[in-house]
Amino acid sequence: MEKLFGYNLYLKDRSTLIQELKTRISENKVSTIVSLNTLKLYQGSRDSNLEKIFQSGTHTIPDGQSIVFAEYLVHGHKISSISGAELMVELIKESSLSGYKIFFLGSPQELLDRVHLKIAQDYPQLLDKVAYQNGYYNVEQEEANVVSRIASFAPDFLFVAFGSPRKEEFIIKYHNQLNANVIMGVGGSYEYFVGDVKLDSLTKRLGLRWLVRTIQDPQRLAKRYAICNSYFLLALFKEMFKSKKNQEAYA
């Protein structure tokens, strides 16, 4: 498999991924999903240990048009972006149909309460198959108990809504202890699930969701996107040059 920025990028569509995850659940295999975007590329470039953590997932999905664009320019593959938030919602729907168990980890308790209300309204058949734990616990004193509680629940899907890189570090550190089949870092996906965040299809196709988010929260996101997008463009030119040199070498 050709790597992009050192990552084994998932090149199939979301429906195929969901079917693969269902198969792996039936085979009792652990799957870890990493959403690759410009922020993770930049963070990984600044910390080699963090980069290894990001690269260690069983499925690295292209979460954003920038990654889709890069894959086409570097390797010529036309692929679809897989939004982590939209994937999480589809997995919740699949769980309601197939009887999978879900553990929601992270975020403030108030938001988790709204997730629970949404589950009760839209997927009442899941009510006895879901569990929750907010992210505001003492890591040193309580994390071992949190891990034990997740393992006892034995979820088919564990959604981890910590910030990055905390969620990836948690997943890699504990994935063999969590007794979960599919573990996925979901960032702000809970807000999308309860309706606080809308993902417009046009801005998705144009790759402009970052701009919409910046306009909505400029104080927090303007600097981040300026740095990450600038790094992405530089990394993309380097990746294209490296790919061209490799093609010439094998010509």
C-alpha positions as CSV (number, residue, x, y, z in Angstrom):
1,M,0.0,0.0,0.0
2,E,1.3,3.5,-0.9
3,K,1.6,5.7,2.1
4,L,0.5,9.3,2.3
5,F,2.6,11.5,4.6
6,G,3.7,8.2,6.2
7,Y,0.1,7.0,6.9
8,N,-1.7,3.9,5.5
9,L,-4.8,5.9,4.4
10,Y,-8.1,4.1,4.1
11,L,-9.1,4.4,0.4
12,K,-12.6,2.8,0.4
13,D,-15.9,4.5,1.1
14,R,-17.8,4.8,4.4
15,S,-20.3,2.0,3.7
16,T,-17.5,-0.4,3.0
17,L,-15.7,0.6,6.2
18,I,-18.8,0.0,8.2
19,Q,-19.2,-3.5,6.7
20,E,-15.5,-4.2,7.5
21,L,-16.0,-3.1,11.1
22,K,-19.0,-5.4,11.5
23,T,-17.0,-8.3,10.1
24,R,-14.2,-7.6,12.5
25,I,-16.6,-7.4,15.4
26,S,-18.0,-10.9,14.5
27,E,-14.4,-12.1,14.4
28,N,-13.7,-10.4,17.8
29,K,-10.9,-8.3,16.3
30,V,-10.0,-4.9,17.8
31,S,-10.2,-2.0,15.4
32,T,-8.9,1.5,16.1
33,I,-10.0,4.4,13.9
34,V,-7.9,7.5,13.5
35,S,-9.3,10.5,11.6
36,L,-6.5,12.0,9.6
37,N,-6.7,15.8,9.0
38,T,-4.3,18.8,8.8
39,L,-4.2,19.2,12.6
40,K,-3.0,15.7,13.1
41,L,-0.5,16.0,10.3
42,Y,0.9,19.2,11.9
43,Q,0.9,17.7,15.5
44,G,2.7,14.6,14.3
45,S,5.3,16.6,12.5
46,R,6.2,18.3,15.8
47,D,6.4,15.2,17.9
48,S,7.7,11.9,16.4
49,N,6.1,9.8,19.3
50,L,2.8,11.4,18.7
51,E,3.1,10.7,14.9
52,K,3.7,7.0,15.7
53,I,0.6,7.0,17.8
54,F,-1.4,8.6,15.0
55,Q,0.0,6.0,12.5
56,S,-0.8,3.0,14.7
57,G,-4.6,2.8,14.0
58,T,-6.0,-0.2,12.1
59,H,-8.0,2.3,10.0
60,T,-6.8,5.8,9.1
61,I,-9.7,7.6,7.5
62,P,-9.4,10.8,5.3
63,D,-11.3,13.2,7.5
64,G,-11.4,16.2,5.2
65,Q,-11.1,17.3,1.6
66,S,-7.5,18.4,2.0
67,I,-6.5,14.7,2.6
68,V,-8.6,13.6,-0.3
69,F,-7.0,16.2,-2.5
70,A,-3.5,15.2,-1.4
71,E,-4.2,11.5,-2.1
72,Y,-5.3,12.4,-5.7
73,L,-2.4,14.7,-6.4
74,V,0.3,12.3,-4.9
75,H,-1.1,8.9,-5.9
76,G,-3.9,9.6,-8.4
77,H,-6.5,7.9,-6.3
78,K,-10.0,9.4,-6.3
79,I,-11.4,8.7,-2.9
80,S,-14.2,10.1,-0.7
81,S,-13.8,12.0,2.5
82,I,-15.0,10.1,5.6
83,S,-16.2,12.6,8.3
84,G,-15.5,11.2,11.7
85,A,-18.7,12.8,13.0
86,E,-20.9,11.4,10.3
87,L,-19.3,7.9,10.7
88,M,-20.1,7.9,14.4
89,V,-23.7,8.7,13.7
90,E,-23.9,5.9,11.1
91,L,-22.4,3.5,13.6
92,I,-25.0,4.5,16.2
93,K,-27.7,3.8,13.6
94,E,-26.1,0.4,12.8
95,S,-26.0,-0.4,16.5
96,S,-29.7,0.3,16.8
97,L,-30.3,-2.2,14.0
98,S,-27.8,-4.9,15.0
99,G,-27.9,-4.7,18.8
100,Y,-24.4,-3.4,19.3
101,K,-23.3,-1.9,22.7
102,I,-21.9,1.6,22.8
103,F,-19.8,3.4,25.4
104,F,-19.6,7.2,25.1
105,L,-16.4,8.5,26.8
106,G,-15.4,12.2,27.3
107,S,-16.9,15.7,27.0
108,P,-18.8,17.5,29.8
109,Q,-21.6,15.7,31.6
110,E,-24.2,18.2,30.4
111,L,-23.4,17.2,26.8
112,L,-23.5,13.5,27.6
113,D,-26.9,14.1,29.2
114,R,-28.1,15.5,25.8
115,V,-26.5,12.5,24.0
116,H,-28.5,10.3,26.3
117,L,-31.7,12.3,25.6
118,K,-31.1,12.0,21.8
119,I,-30.6,8.3,22.1
120,A,-33.8,8.0,24.1
121,Q,-35.8,10.0,21.5
122,D,-34.3,8.5,18.3
123,Y,-33.0,5.1,19.2
124,P,-34.9,3.9,22.3
125,Q,-34.0,0.3,21.6
126,L,-30.4,1.2,22.5
127,L,-31.1,2.6,26.0
128,D,-30.0,-0.6,27.8
129,K,-27.0,-1.0,25.5
130,V,-25.3,2.4,26.1
131,A,-23.0,3.7,28.9
132,Y,-21.4,7.0,29.6
133,Q,-18.4,8.6,31.3
134,N,-17.6,12.3,31.1
135,G,-14.0,13.4,30.5
136,Y,-13.6,15.5,33.6
137,Y,-12.2,13.0,36.0
138,N,-8.8,12.9,37.8
139,V,-6.6,11.0,35.4
140,E,-4.0,9.9,38.0
141,Q,-6.6,8.8,40.6
142,E,-9.6,7.7,38.5
143,E,-8.5,6.6,35.0
144,A,-7.8,3.0,36.1
145,N,-11.4,2.7,37.3
146,V,-12.7,4.3,34.1
147,V,-10.8,1.7,32.0
148,S,-12.1,-1.1,34.3
149,R,-15.7,0.1,33.9
150,I,-15.4,0.2,30.1
151,A,-13.9,-3.3,30.1
152,S,-16.7,-4.6,32.3
153,F,-19.3,-3.1,29.9
154,A,-17.5,-4.7,26.9
155,P,-18.8,-2.3,24.2
156,D,-18.8,-3.1,20.6
157,F,-18.1,0.6,19.9
158,L,-16.2,2.9,22.2
159,F,-16.3,6.6,21.2
160,V,-13.6,8.7,22.9
161,A,-14.4,12.4,22.9
162,F,-11.2,13.9,24.4
163,G,-9.2,16.6,22.7
164,S,-6.3,15.6,20.4
165,P,-3.8,14.2,21.2
166,R,-5.3,13.0,24.6
167,K,-7.8,10.7,22.9
168,E,-5.2,9.0,20.7
169,E,-2.8,8.6,23.6
170,F,-5.7,7.0,25.7
171,I,-6.7,4.7,22.8
172,I,-3.1,3.4,22.2
173,K,-2.3,3.1,25.9
174,Y,-5.4,1.1,26.9
175,H,-6.8,-0.5,23.7
176,N,-5.8,-4.0,24.9
177,Q,-7.4,-3.5,28.3
178,L,-10.7,-1.9,27.2
179,N,-12.5,-5.1,26.0
180,A,-13.9,-3.0,23.1
181,N,-14.2,-4.1,19.5
182,V,-14.1,-0.7,17.7
183,I,-12.4,2.2,19.4
184,M,-12.7,5.6,17.8
185,G,-11.6,9.1,18.7
186,V,-14.5,11.4,17.9
187,G,-13.5,14.9,19.0
188,G,-16.5,17.2,18.7
189,S,-18.8,14.6,17.2
190,Y,-21.2,14.5,20.1
191,E,-22.1,18.2,19.3
192,Y,-22.9,17.1,15.8
193,F,-25.0,14.2,17.0
194,V,-27.2,16.4,19.2
195,G,-27.6,19.0,16.5
196,D,-25.3,21.8,17.8
197,V,-23.1,21.6,14.8
198,K,-24.3,21.3,11.2
199,L,-22.1,19.8,8.4
200,D,-23.1,21.5,5.2
201,S,-22.6,19.2,2.2
202,L,-21.5,22.0,-0.2
203,T,-18.8,23.3,2.1
204,K,-17.7,19.6,2.6
205,R,-17.3,19.1,-1.2
206,L,-15.5,22.4,-1.6
207,G,-13.2,21.6,1.4
208,L,-14.2,24.8,3.2
209,R,-15.5,23.5,6.5
210,W,-12.4,24.8,8.2
211,L,-13.3,28.3,7.0
212,V,-16.9,28.0,8.3
213,R,-15.6,26.8,11.7
214,T,-13.1,29.7,11.8
215,I,-15.8,32.3,11.1
216,Q,-17.9,30.7,13.9
217,D,-15.0,30.6,16.4
218,P,-12.2,32.9,15.1
219,Q,-10.5,33.5,18.5
220,R,-9.9,29.7,19.0
221,L,-9.4,28.5,15.5
222,A,-8.0,31.2,13.3
223,K,-4.4,30.7,14.4
224,R,-4.7,26.9,14.4
225,Y,-5.9,26.7,10.8
226,A,-3.4,29.3,9.6
227,I,-0.6,27.2,11.0
228,C,-2.0,23.8,10.1
229,N,-3.0,24.7,6.5
230,S,0.4,26.4,5.8
231,Y,2.1,23.2,7.1
232,F,-0.2,21.1,5.0
233,L,0.7,22.9,1.7
234,L,4.4,22.6,2.4
235,A,4.1,18.9,3.3
236,L,2.0,18.3,0.2
237,F,4.6,19.8,-2.2
238,K,7.3,17.7,-0.5
239,E,5.1,14.6,-0.9
240,M,4.4,15.3,-4.5
241,F,8.1,15.8,-5.2
242,K,9.0,12.6,-3.4
243,S,6.4,10.7,-5.4
244,K,7.7,12.1,-8.7
245,K,11.3,11.1,-7.8
246,N,10.1,7.6,-7.0
247,Q,8.2,7.3,-10.3
248,E,11.3,8.4,-12.2
249,A,13.5,5.9,-10.4
250,Y,11.2,3.0,-11.4
251,A,10.6,4.3,-15.0
